[in-house]
Amino acid sequence: MNPKKVRRESTRRLTDLPNVGPAIAKILKSIGIDNPSELSECEPFELYERLYKLRGKWEDPCLLDVFMSAVRFMNGEEAQVWWAFTQERKKLLESKRS
């Protein structure tokens, strides 16, 4: 959902999360996330790794930005566009390679 339209009090489905539409919701379900509240217990890179293990390849790293956006939102931060997390994700991935 467009982050400007997200309302925390009405976040009940995965597609109610910022930057999550039907395709991302399907990805989240494939890695065991069925409900937005489950994300508050998650670490975004761990979700990205789960997807790697499921599919056997690394997906577009922008997906990690979306995971960061959704997890942070469910942990109380304001809804933001996914690309607001790009620089942080790049630093994170660089540190994982070191």
Backbone as a ProteinNet text record, in pm:
[ID]
protein_1_A
[PRIMARY]
MNPKKVRRESTRRLTDLPNVGPAIAKILKSIGIDNPSELSECEPFELYERLYKLRGKWEDPCLLDVFMSAVRFMNGEEAQVWWAFTQERKKLLESKRS
[TERTIARY]
84.1	0	88.9	40.5	111.4	130.3	253.2	276.9	191.6	154.3	71.8	-70.8	-111.6	-248.1	-256.9	-144	-140.9	-192.9	-275.7	-326.6	-298.1	-214.1	-171.9	-291.6	-393.8	-508.9	-591.1	-571.5	-646.4	-555.8	-437.6	-344.3	-376.9	-448.8	-489.4	-440	-425.6	-377.3	-239	-165	-31.7	-36.7	-138.9	-149	-186.8	-211.7	-234.4	-102.9	6.4	138.9	193.7	281.6	342.8	424.2	408.1	485.7	454.6	351.5	317.4	186.4	198.9	82.7	64.7	-18.9	-44.4	80.7	170.6	290.3	382.5	405.4	491.4	421.9	290.7	216.3	234.2	230.8	250.2	390.8	489.8	627.7	635.8	578.1	581.3	514.1	402.3	334.1	420.3	494.2	579.4	691.7	727.4	833.2	776.9	647.2	586.5	526.5	511.1	447.8	306.3	209	69.3	-6.8	51.4	-21.8	76.9	40.9	133.5	196.5	121	174.7	296.4	308	423.2	553.9	545.8	667.4	738.4	667.2	731	835.3	828.3	924.7	1039.8	1038.2	1133.4	1246.1	1350.9	1463.6	1460.2	1459.6	1442.1	1540.9	1668.4	1763.8	1735.9	1688.3	1654	1538.9	1444	1335.2	1391.1	1483	1547.8	1625	1692	1763.4	1667.1	1554.8	1453.8	1410.7	1391.7	1351.2	1461.7	1585.3	1699.7	1699.7	1681.1	1681.1	1565.1	1452	1335.2	1354.9	1409.2	1420.1	1556.2	1657.6	1790.2	1865.5	1820.3	1890	1852.3	1941.2	1912.7	1817.4	1716	1617.9	1667	1595.6	1626.6	1646.7	1758.8	1783.8	1682.9	1611.1	1507.5	1397.7	1384.4	1288.8	1326.3	1454.9	1500.6	1457.1	1459.8	1410.5	1263.6	1185.5	1043	1027.1	1106.5	1099.7	1135.4	1238.8	1278.4	1163.5	1101.2	989.8	875.7	837.1	724.4	755.8	874.4	912.6	919.3	983	994.6	856.7	768.3	633.1	563.8	576.2	511.1	575.6	694.5	760.1	741.9	648.3	609.4	659.3	745.2	793.8	686.7	705	613.2	628.6	522.5	527.5	615.2	705.3	793.9	796.8	832.7	851.1	969	965	1069	1207.9	1219.8	1353.4	1416.3	1341.2	1400.5	1500.3	1495.6	1582.3	1699.6	1709.9	1811.1	1953.4	1987.1	2123.9	2157.8	2064	2085.9	2104.4	2021.5	2033.5	2167.6	2215.1	2345.5	2457.2	2452.2	2553.4	2541	2418.8	2396	2452.4	2422.2	2471.4	2623	2679.5	2825.1	2887.4	2828.4	2881.6	2868.5	2764.6	2745.2	2849.1	2899	2999	3138.7	3158.7	3292.1	3324.5
-117.5	0	124.3	226.5	353.3	400.8	432.2	472.9	591.8	680.5	795.6	754.2	635.5	588.8	490.8	449.8	350.3	411.4	336.2	374.9	258.6	287.1	182.4	111.1	185.2	125.8	32.5	40.4	-49.2	-147.6	-171	-266.1	-406.5	-479.9	-616	-721.3	-679.9	-771.4	-726.8	-817.5	-782.2	-666.2	-662.7	-555.2	-420.3	-417.5	-291.6	-226.5	-299.2	-248.5	-153.2	-61	28	-50.5	-17.4	-75.2	-221	-275.3	-416.4	-425.7	-483.4	-512.5	-663.2	-712.3	-856.8	-940.5	-895.7	-975.8	-988.9	-879.2	-884.1	-962.7	-947.7	-1025.3	-1175.3	-1214.3	-1355.1	-1401.4	-1316.6	-1350	-1366.7	-1273.6	-1284	-1413	-1447.1	-1571.6	-1693.4	-1687.1	-1801.3	-1825.1	-1720.4	-1737.5	-1740.4	-1765.5	-1791.2	-1672	-1559.7	-1443	-1431.6	-1452.5	-1450.7	-1327.5	-1254.8	-1145.7	-1036.5	-910.9	-800.7	-804.2	-844.9	-844.9	-935.7	-1037	-1128.1	-1057.5	-949.8	-879.6	-809.2	-774.3	-704	-790.7	-920.7	-1014.1	-1046.3	-987.5	-1025.8	-925.6	-974.8	-892.9	-895.9	-780.1	-777.3	-863.4	-861.6	-941.5	-1090.5	-1129.7	-1270.3	-1311.6	-1222.5	-1251.5	-1268.5	-1181.4	-1186.7	-1317.7	-1361.1	-1489.6	-1607.7	-1601.2	-1707.7	-1724	-1611.8	-1615.7	-1676.1	-1642.3	-1701	-1853.7	-1898.4	-2042.9	-2112.3	-2045.9	-2102.6	-2110.9	-2005.8	-1997.2	-2035.7	-2040.9	-2079.6	-1971	-1848	-1735	-1608	-1510.2	-1380.9	-1304.3	-1249.5	-1169.2	-1024.7	-944.1	-802.4	-743.4	-676.8	-623	-516.9	-458.6	-361.6	-428.4	-558.9	-632.1	-621.6	-618.5	-600	-462.9	-362.7	-229.1	-237.6	-312	-327.9	-399.4	-503.5	-574	-479.5	-397.6	-301.5	-205.6	-156.5	-63.8	-125.7	-246.7	-312.9	-346.5	-399.9	-436.2	-311.3	-208.3	-84.5	-26.2	-29.2	21.1	-57.7	-188.8	-271.4	-257.4	-198.4	-171.1	-25.8	44.6	176.5	295.9	274.6	387.8	433.3	554.2	607.2	529.3	521.8	458.1	543.2	476.9	545.2	469.8	539.4	473.3	377.2	269.8	166.7	220.8	314.5	362.5	451.3	485	556.8	467.9	338.2	242.9	196.1	245.6	196.4	215.5	333.2	357.6	267.7	254	166.3	21.6	-21.6	-158.9	-181.1	-83.8	-98.1	-114.6	-37.8	-51.2	-186.5	-231.3	-360.9	-473.2	-472.1	-577.8	-574.8	-456.1	-443.7	-504.8	-480.2	-537.5	-688.4	-742.3	-887.9	-953	-879.9	-934	-934.1	-848.2	-836.3	-949.1
0	0	0	-62.9	-65.2	79.2	120.2	259	305	214.2	251.2	288.1	245.3	271.7	389	441.4	548.7	679.3	745.5	877.4	973.1	1070.5	1164.5	1227.1	1265.7	1334.5	1245.7	1114.6	1025.3	951.9	1005.3	944.6	993.8	909.2	945.3	846.5	721.6	617.5	573.3	513.5	465	366.2	284.4	185.3	248.2	377.4	448.8	489.8	475	513.4	408	448.7	350.1	248.9	122.7	11.6	-18.5	40.6	19.8	-59.4	-178.3	-260.5	-266.3	-354.5	-362.4	-388.7	-473.2	-504.7	-383.1	-311.9	-192.7	-82.4	-70.5	29.5	3.4	-123.1	-158.9	-119.8	-141.8	-102.3	48.9	122.7	269.1	316.4	256.7	294.5	262.9	153	115.6	216.5	292.1	392.7	534.8	544.5	674.4	746.3	679.2	741.1	685.7	772.8	729.6	776.6	869.4	931.6	971.2	955.4	982.4	1121.2	1220.3	1357.2	1372.4	1288.4	1296	1261.9	1186.4	1144.1	1259	1363.8	1474.7	1544.4	1523.6	1582.3	1486.8	1367.7	1262.5	1245.2	1182.2	1139.7	986.8	921.5	775.9	696.6	732	655.9	672.2	789.3	811.9	719.2	697.3	602.6	461.7	425.9	293.9	277.3	383.6	380.6	368.6	436.2	424.7	279.9	212.7	72.8	-13.2	16.9	-54.5	-37.7	83.8	110.5	39.6	31.5	-35.2	-186	-245.1	-391	-446.2	-359.1	-405.1	-479.3	-467.4	-529.3	-454.9	-462.6	-401.7	-491.5	-433.6	-507.1	-515.9	-591.3	-604	-464.5	-440.4	-306.6	-262.9	-356.7	-319.1	-236.5	-250.5	-168.8	-20.9	6.7	144.5	195.6	109.6	148.3	190.5	115.2	146.8	280.5	302.4	430.7	545.9	525.1	629.1	658.1	553.6	567.4	648.9	614.3	680.6	826.5	850.9	988.4	1075.5	1025.9	1104	1133.4	1035.2	1056.4	1167.1	1163	1264.5	1401.6	1404.9	1532.9	1576	1513	1559.7	1481.4	1381.9	1303.3	1203.6	1154	1053.1	922.3	846.4	714.3	622.9	550.8	458.1	325.4	219.6	90.7	102.5	26	38.7	10	-83.9	-121.2	-14.2	89	202	276.9	252.4	321.2	234.8	113.4	19.9	70.1	117.7	165.1	284.1	376	491.6	446.3	350.7	298.9	232.8	155.4	89.5	192.4	299.2	405.8	473.1	497	559.7	473.8	345.5	256.5	245	244.4	239.8	364.6	479.4	603.9	606.9	542.2	537.2	446.8	347.8	256.2	317	416.5	477.2	569.8
[MASK]
++++++++++++++++++++++++++++++++++++++++++++++++++++++++++++++++++++++++++++++++++++++++++++++++++

